[in-house]
């Protein structure tokens, strides 16, 4: 029976080529938009590669401190990380890293602007950068305050063209650094930068005594099971910070979050509550995707209704020979699902081409997004949902036609 349904569907779609093309275009465009967005969200929430250990580490980007009269939200100071978080017993590694800042690199008669981060050695142990040449920063580089730097591949090409960057010297904001390594370009939240230098190369040592500054922190456990323990211990550390801070804040809020929770807390501004809002964020994204699908689905319903009405005589013959309503619904839904699955395959192919183009075009610098198994599975499910949503209603409506009227070609 399925073979017959498939053969009938092929003949119907080949007979109405314009209708088939319009349906496919509607399906494919919707699929491409949704799959590209899904691939980007998965890369952000569940990264691989340089931040592939994200299931083992938490991150803190902001600290909120309040009194009865005022509230201040900002980045962490180095003292909070070095004096309090490095002593946490549940943490295997603690990495302190500044936010990216724009710096000028002077070369002979020209200057270029680049994004710079200052890091400690643990940063390079938590994140898995692909080293193209040389080496990364180590403990001695940081402890000795050596003026050494790493650059990404694009920066190396821009500064030295075809010459090897390792061993070259660059003037960064008036400070002279020697390049000790080149790493692959990255766009992820914690790894995005073009130049990295040791945290101990600040022009002054004032940063060491600051409760507030420009730092983020990564807290890595031995396994993913350690993360709840780290979060619990952090709240005990917060009490100590609050007691020691000479500003005497009434409350200090620090939350260590995984990727999804971090984005949710940032977007929804859940700075003073334990709940990051991840459920609300995911629910909102799913609702937005469903609403985005609704318009093309309704369009397909209208197109399918018109197509099926033209087959009223066929429906009458089928019913006259004993076909049940359920069999007719199954046939028309199967036809529609086959079309949607074909459109889904085309959508996945075009999504792949779109992601390749986005990654190579430079529209989003350093972007590397690819299709994963989960995105492919989502595309398959999306095709089935499209087929059911746009096929069931018109199929059920037409299956209930009066056989006599249907044989006359009238609804």
Secondary structure, 3 states (H helix, E strand, C coil): CHHHHHHHHHHHHHHCHHHHHHHHHHHHHHHHHHHHHHHHHHHHHCCCHHHCCCCCEEEECCEEEECCCCEEEECECHHHHHHHHHHCCCCCEEEEEECCEEEEEEECCEEEEEEEEEECHHHHHHCCCCEEEECCCCHHHHHCCCCEEEEEHHHHHHHHCCCCCCCCEEEECCEEEEEEEEECCCCCCCCCCCEEEEHHHCCCCHHHHCCECCEEEEEECCCHHHHHHHHHHHHHHHHHHHHHCCCCCCEEECCCECHHHHHHHHHHCCCCCCCCCHHHHHHHHHHHHHHHHHHHHHHHHHHHHHHHHCCHHHHHHHHHCCCCHHHHHHHHHHHHHHHHHHHHHHHHHHHHHHHHHHHHHCCCCCCCCCCCHHHHHHHHHHHHHHHHHHHHHHHHHHHCCCHHHHHCCCC
